[in-house]
Amino acid sequence: MQHTMATQAFSSDESVREIALQVIRMSEAIHHVLRKYTSASPADPNTTSAYALLTEEYALRARASMLLIEAKRLARPDFPVSQTDVLATLTQVETKLLQSSSLNELGELITGLLLFTSSVISRNNQVILMLFKNLE
């Protein structure tokens, strides 16, 4: 599914679904990174922190699923950022997730994604825009 630069993010149920699917792919990336941390020695204190972040990953998956299910209701015609820009930013965040060098860094990225996806569900353009800019 390809969008032109002029297509606004969240302008249709299809664009909401496309973003939701990107977030689901990102949660897979998070899971991959968490596996790397949990494969460490069981006595490693990072293992406990990685398991704690696993619950955040599940929360992110749940929000992405809500975006998929509620895509028609969540579509809005007046979001001031293009679909291409939102998807590009999410791709950059995914790269940062995969390259994260600590659980703290990974946790901050996951928190940003959780807030962003929750804001989409809220349908408040100002909040969505603010949290999108935070992801950038």
C-alpha positions as CSV (number, residue, x, y, z in Angstrom):
1,M,0.0,0.0,0.0
2,Q,1.6,3.2,-1.2
3,H,0.7,6.8,-0.2
4,T,1.7,10.0,-1.8
5,M,3.3,12.8,0.2
6,A,0.0,14.7,0.1
7,T,-1.9,12.0,1.9
8,Q,-2.5,13.0,5.5
9,A,-1.9,10.5,8.2
10,F,-5.0,9.0,9.8
11,S,-7.1,10.4,6.9
12,S,-8.8,7.0,6.2
13,D,-9.3,3.7,8.0
14,E,-6.7,2.3,5.6
15,S,-4.1,4.8,6.7
16,V,-4.9,4.0,10.4
17,R,-4.5,0.3,9.7
18,E,-1.2,0.9,7.9
19,I,0.2,2.7,10.9
20,A,-1.2,-0.1,13.2
21,L,0.5,-2.7,11.2
22,Q,3.8,-0.8,11.4
23,V,3.5,-0.7,15.2
24,I,2.8,-4.4,15.3
25,R,6.0,-5.0,13.3
26,M,7.8,-2.7,15.8
27,S,6.6,-4.8,18.7
28,E,8.2,-7.8,17.0
29,A,11.4,-5.8,16.9
30,I,11.1,-5.1,20.6
31,H,10.5,-8.7,21.3
32,H,13.7,-9.6,19.4
33,V,15.7,-7.1,21.4
34,L,14.2,-8.3,24.7
35,R,15.2,-11.9,23.8
36,K,18.7,-10.7,23.4
37,Y,18.7,-9.3,26.9
38,T,16.9,-12.2,28.5
39,S,19.3,-14.7,27.0
40,A,21.9,-13.3,29.5
41,S,22.7,-15.1,32.7
42,P,19.7,-15.6,35.0
43,A,21.6,-13.9,37.7
44,D,22.0,-10.8,35.5
45,P,19.9,-7.9,36.9
46,N,19.1,-6.8,33.3
47,T,17.1,-10.0,32.9
48,T,14.5,-8.9,35.4
49,S,14.2,-5.5,33.8
50,A,13.8,-7.1,30.3
51,Y,10.9,-9.1,31.6
52,A,9.3,-6.0,33.0
53,L,9.6,-4.4,29.6
54,L,7.9,-7.4,28.1
55,T,4.6,-6.3,29.7
56,E,5.1,-2.9,27.9
57,E,5.6,-4.7,24.6
58,Y,2.3,-6.5,25.2
59,A,0.6,-3.2,26.0
60,L,1.9,-1.8,22.7
61,R,0.6,-4.8,20.8
62,A,-2.8,-4.3,22.5
63,R,-2.9,-0.7,21.4
64,A,-1.9,-1.6,17.8
65,S,-4.7,-4.1,17.8
66,M,-7.2,-1.5,19.0
67,L,-6.0,0.8,16.1
68,L,-6.7,-2.1,13.7
69,I,-10.1,-2.9,15.1
70,E,-11.2,0.7,15.5
71,A,-9.6,2.1,12.3
72,K,-12.8,3.5,10.8
73,R,-13.7,5.3,14.0
74,L,-10.1,6.6,14.5
75,A,-9.7,8.1,11.0
76,R,-9.7,11.9,10.8
77,P,-9.3,14.2,7.8
78,D,-7.4,17.0,9.4
79,F,-4.1,15.7,10.9
80,P,-1.3,18.0,9.8
81,V,1.4,15.4,9.0
82,S,1.6,13.2,6.0
83,Q,1.2,9.4,6.2
84,T,4.7,9.1,4.6
85,D,6.2,11.2,7.4
86,V,4.5,9.2,10.2
87,L,5.6,5.9,8.6
88,A,9.2,7.2,8.1
89,T,9.4,8.3,11.7
90,L,8.1,4.9,12.9
91,T,10.7,3.2,10.8
92,Q,13.4,5.4,12.4
93,V,12.2,4.5,15.8
94,E,12.3,0.9,14.9
95,T,15.9,1.2,13.9
96,K,16.7,2.9,17.2
97,L,14.9,0.0,19.0
98,L,17.0,-2.6,17.2
99,Q,20.2,-0.6,17.9
100,S,19.4,0.2,21.5
101,S,22.4,-0.3,23.8
102,S,20.6,-0.5,27.1
103,L,17.3,-1.4,28.6
104,N,16.8,2.2,29.7
105,E,17.1,3.4,26.1
106,L,14.7,0.6,25.0
107,G,12.3,1.5,27.7
108,E,12.2,5.1,26.8
109,L,11.4,4.2,23.1
110,I,8.7,1.8,24.1
111,T,7.1,4.5,26.4
112,G,7.1,7.0,23.6
113,L,5.4,4.5,21.3
114,L,2.8,3.6,24.0
115,L,2.0,7.3,24.5
116,F,1.8,7.9,20.8
117,T,-0.5,5.0,20.1
118,S,-2.7,5.9,23.1
119,S,-3.0,9.4,21.8
120,V,-4.2,8.1,18.4
121,I,-7.0,6.3,20.3
122,S,-7.9,9.5,22.1
123,R,-8.5,11.3,18.7
124,N,-7.1,14.6,20.0
125,N,-5.0,16.0,17.1
126,Q,-3.0,18.3,19.3
127,V,-2.0,15.6,21.7
128,I,-1.2,13.2,18.8
129,L,0.9,15.8,17.1
130,M,2.8,16.6,20.3
131,L,3.6,13.0,21.0
132,F,4.5,12.4,17.3
133,K,7.0,15.2,17.5
134,N,8.4,13.6,20.6
135,L,9.0,10.4,18.7
136,E,10.9,12.3,16.0
